[in-house]
């Protein structure tokens, strides 16, 4: 496997028992879960919109997007507000996660493993480690570039 580690810092987050990460420079802020306004006819993983200092921010349920079973929100549930470039547009999106751990470098980030069969790795930029735990690093551009999201997200500010 080819190493992708460049000394970057990551925000680590949890879903169920799994640990994921996003590059820290993509994270605008981390919020407790505010009231979420539902949007009609959106995909199942689109929770709705929240107001972040006067800006409408769509919120994606990461559990639903990745095929995890639904779970009730807890005191640790957070929304990561992210800035992502998708199709030459700057999108501000919220990701609902079960919990956020820390900002940290990851040890030995490598490309996703080649297991010899097709699997849904299109959202994965790499696999790193935090201690003895594997950490999946998201490719946010691919995570947010699906046709479903492109249809429901309002035109991004330039």
C-alpha positions as CSV (number, residue, x, y, z in Angstrom):
1,X,0.0,0.0,0.0
2,X,1.1,3.5,-0.7
3,X,1.5,5.8,2.3
4,X,-0.6,9.0,2.1
5,X,0.6,10.4,5.5
6,X,1.8,14.0,5.1
7,X,1.7,15.1,8.8
8,X,-1.8,16.5,8.5
9,X,-4.1,16.9,11.5
10,X,-7.5,15.2,11.6
11,X,-10.7,15.6,13.6
12,X,-11.6,12.1,14.7
13,X,-15.2,11.1,15.2
14,X,-17.1,8.0,16.1
15,X,-20.1,6.1,14.6
16,X,-21.1,3.1,16.6
17,X,-17.7,1.4,17.5
18,X,-15.9,2.7,14.4
19,X,-13.5,5.7,14.2
20,X,-13.5,8.0,11.2
21,X,-11.6,11.2,10.5
22,X,-11.8,14.4,8.4
23,X,-8.9,16.8,7.7
24,X,-9.0,19.6,10.3
25,X,-8.7,22.3,7.7
26,X,-12.1,21.3,6.4
27,X,-13.8,21.7,9.7
28,X,-15.4,25.1,10.4
29,X,-16.8,24.2,13.8
30,X,-18.3,21.5,15.9
31,X,-21.8,22.0,17.3
32,X,-24.2,20.4,19.8
33,X,-27.3,19.3,17.8
34,X,-29.6,22.3,17.4
35,X,-33.2,22.0,16.1
36,X,-33.1,20.6,12.5
37,X,-35.7,21.8,9.9
38,X,-36.9,18.9,7.8
39,X,-36.8,19.1,4.0
40,X,-39.5,17.4,2.0
41,X,-38.6,14.7,-0.5
42,X,-34.9,14.6,0.4
43,X,-32.8,11.4,0.5
44,X,-33.1,9.4,3.8
45,X,-29.6,10.6,4.9
46,X,-30.5,14.3,4.6
47,X,-31.7,15.3,8.0
48,X,-32.6,18.8,7.0
49,X,-31.2,22.3,7.5
50,X,-29.8,24.1,10.5
51,X,-29.0,27.8,11.0
52,X,-25.3,28.5,11.6
53,X,-25.0,32.3,12.2
54,X,-27.6,33.2,9.6
55,X,-26.4,30.6,7.0
56,X,-28.6,27.6,6.0
57,X,-26.5,24.5,6.4
58,X,-27.8,21.1,5.2
59,X,-27.1,18.3,7.6
60,X,-26.2,14.7,6.5
61,X,-26.8,11.8,8.9
62,X,-23.5,10.0,8.5
63,X,-25.0,6.8,9.9
64,X,-27.7,6.7,7.2
65,X,-25.2,7.8,4.4
66,X,-22.8,4.9,5.3
67,X,-25.5,2.3,6.0
68,X,-25.2,2.1,9.8
69,X,-28.4,1.3,11.8
70,X,-30.2,4.4,13.1
71,X,-29.4,5.4,16.7
72,X,-30.9,8.0,19.1
73,X,-29.0,11.2,19.7
74,X,-27.0,11.3,22.9
75,X,-25.3,14.0,24.9
76,X,-22.2,13.3,22.8
77,X,-23.9,13.6,19.4
78,X,-22.3,16.4,17.4
79,X,-22.6,18.2,14.0
80,X,-19.3,18.9,12.2
81,X,-19.8,22.0,10.0
82,X,-17.5,21.4,7.0
83,X,-16.4,23.4,3.9
84,X,-15.9,21.1,0.9
85,X,-15.2,21.8,-2.8
86,X,-17.6,19.8,-5.0
87,X,-17.8,20.2,-8.8
88,X,-16.1,23.6,-8.5
89,X,-18.7,24.8,-5.8
90,X,-17.9,25.5,-2.2
91,X,-20.4,23.7,-0.1
92,X,-20.9,24.2,3.6
93,X,-22.3,21.0,5.0
94,X,-23.1,19.5,8.4
95,X,-22.2,15.9,9.3
96,X,-24.1,14.3,12.2
97,X,-21.8,12.0,14.2
98,X,-22.3,10.0,17.3
99,X,-19.3,11.7,19.0
100,X,-16.2,13.7,18.3
101,X,-12.9,12.7,19.9
102,X,-10.0,15.0,19.2
103,X,-7.8,16.8,16.8
104,X,-4.8,14.6,16.2
105,X,-2.2,13.5,13.6
106,X,-2.7,9.9,12.5
107,X,0.0,7.2,12.2
108,X,0.7,5.7,8.8
109,X,-2.2,6.9,6.7
110,X,-2.3,4.6,3.7
111,X,-4.6,4.1,0.6
112,X,-7.7,2.0,1.2
113,X,-6.8,-1.7,1.0
114,X,-7.3,-3.6,-2.3
115,X,-9.3,-6.7,-1.3
116,X,-9.6,-8.1,-4.8
117,X,-13.3,-7.5,-5.1
118,X,-15.5,-4.4,-5.6
119,X,-16.7,-2.7,-2.5
120,X,-18.0,0.7,-1.6
121,X,-14.7,2.4,-0.8
122,X,-15.4,5.6,-2.9
123,X,-15.8,7.7,0.3
124,X,-12.5,6.5,1.8
125,X,-9.3,8.6,1.2
126,X,-7.2,6.4,3.4
127,X,-6.8,4.3,6.5
128,X,-4.7,5.5,9.4
129,X,-4.1,4.5,13.1
130,X,-4.7,6.2,16.4
131,X,-2.9,4.0,18.9
132,X,-4.2,0.5,18.3
133,X,-7.4,1.7,16.5
134,X,-7.9,1.8,12.7
135,X,-9.2,5.2,11.6
136,X,-11.0,5.6,8.2
137,X,-10.2,9.0,6.6
138,X,-13.1,10.3,4.5
139,X,-12.7,11.7,1.0
140,X,-15.2,14.5,1.6
141,X,-15.4,15.5,-2.0
142,X,-16.7,12.1,-2.9
143,X,-18.9,11.8,0.2
144,X,-20.7,15.0,-0.8
145,X,-20.6,14.7,-4.6
146,X,-23.4,12.2,-5.0
147,X,-26.3,13.3,-7.3
148,X,-28.7,13.2,-4.4
149,X,-26.7,15.8,-2.4
150,X,-26.1,17.9,-5.5
151,X,-29.9,18.1,-6.0
152,X,-30.8,19.2,-2.5
153,X,-28.0,21.6,-1.7
154,X,-28.7,25.2,-2.6
155,X,-26.2,27.0,-4.8
156,X,-23.0,27.6,-2.8
157,X,-21.7,31.1,-2.1
158,X,-18.6,31.9,-4.2
